Amino acid sequence: MKGRLVVLIFFSILFTFHFSQPYLAVSQWEQMVLYSCDRGIFYKTTSELDNPEPDPFNPGTFSGVRIFDGDRSTCWAEGVPGNGSGEALFFTIPENTGILHIINGSAGSEEDFFRNNRIKKMFLSLYVGVSPEAHVSEMAVQYFALKYDRDFVIELTDTQDEQDLNFPMARKELIEFKDSVVELFESEKEADAGSPADAVHYILRLEIQDVYKGLETEDTCLAEIRIEEGFESVHSLYLGEDESSVLMDTDKETGVIVDRDKEAVFQIITHTEDNQWLICIKMPRENEGRVETEYVLYNTVAVKKIGKEILGEHVSDMYGFIKRDGKLFLEYFNSSTSKIEYLDLEEIKLK
């Protein structure tokens, strides 16, 4: 690899998980070993540049541990011929992960950034890993792991700047998934392991799918991932006294501002049962004649307004939320087709 590699980019996303008994009935266990780094994260990579056998006890210049060192002048670089498509990074995350802060490519300088490949698209997969007693040490953890039955496609921006991606998994569903995996471990794997469960971790797998091509090398780089823990739940949604603000109470704070406009009046239309998605109507405070109203969609976990640049200009009136086949959809009026249509909110979370 020519030149100096720098930090990687990562993203934070929010997913709502839903799983059913048929998924649990066809459990396919994977065994994996993850290694510790200074920040309390366990990780592994499928390959590393200039290191045919990745050694976490003697990490190389482009080891996966560089992603979590807080230094954007270092990075992980995959180590296979070609652009690294199919290579992956595994790492543990806390239950209440809120945002993944990511730096893409080799980010130490503009020259290094464009010299090497950067990640354009990735698959994101979630596992729950169960580690039996005596399978845990300060340096490594051996897991029996089950994978959630849906992958998510993530697209990163070609920039050296840090990208913040809202983590797309709801805590309630994560806990239910974890509990089900532990129960299955006890019935299916505990005898093979020879001891009961000792540690249980959520594990993310990020697999390279497509890249922004480098000017000089095919080495694909990722510089930094920083995990920000968020609040665990939204207890209530309400308007401020003058109706010029939308507020929420979480398990950590009260009166968190979701949106505010002193020149407008808000009205709450509906929200999901877990309060993570919210629809409001926004109207001008001072007006003459016909009142122009605007439907607004919010993701409260991300504390984010979902604008037309994500939804599309054709999304007009919003009627509510519908669950189908374990997925959550926005019901809306399409101004282009003059029909009621449905928008997959899991896809919206990734944008």
Secondary structure, DSSP 8 states (H G I E B T S, - for coil): --S-----------------HHHHHT---EEEEEEE-TTS-EEEES-BTTBSS--TTS--TT-GGGGGSS-TT--EE--SSTT-TT-EEEEEE-TTEEEEEEEES--SSHHHHHHSEEEEEEEEEEEEEEEETTSB-SSEEEEEEEE-S--EEEE--S-SS-EEEE----HHHHHHHHHHHHHHIIIIIHHHHTS-EEEEEEEEEEEEEEEE--SS---EEEEEEEEEE--S-EEEEEE-TTSSEEEEEESS-SSEEEEE-TTEEEEEEEE-TTSSEEEEEEEESS-SSS---EEEEEETTTTEEE-HHHH-TTEEEEEEEEEETTEEEEEEEETTTTEEEEEEHHHHHT-
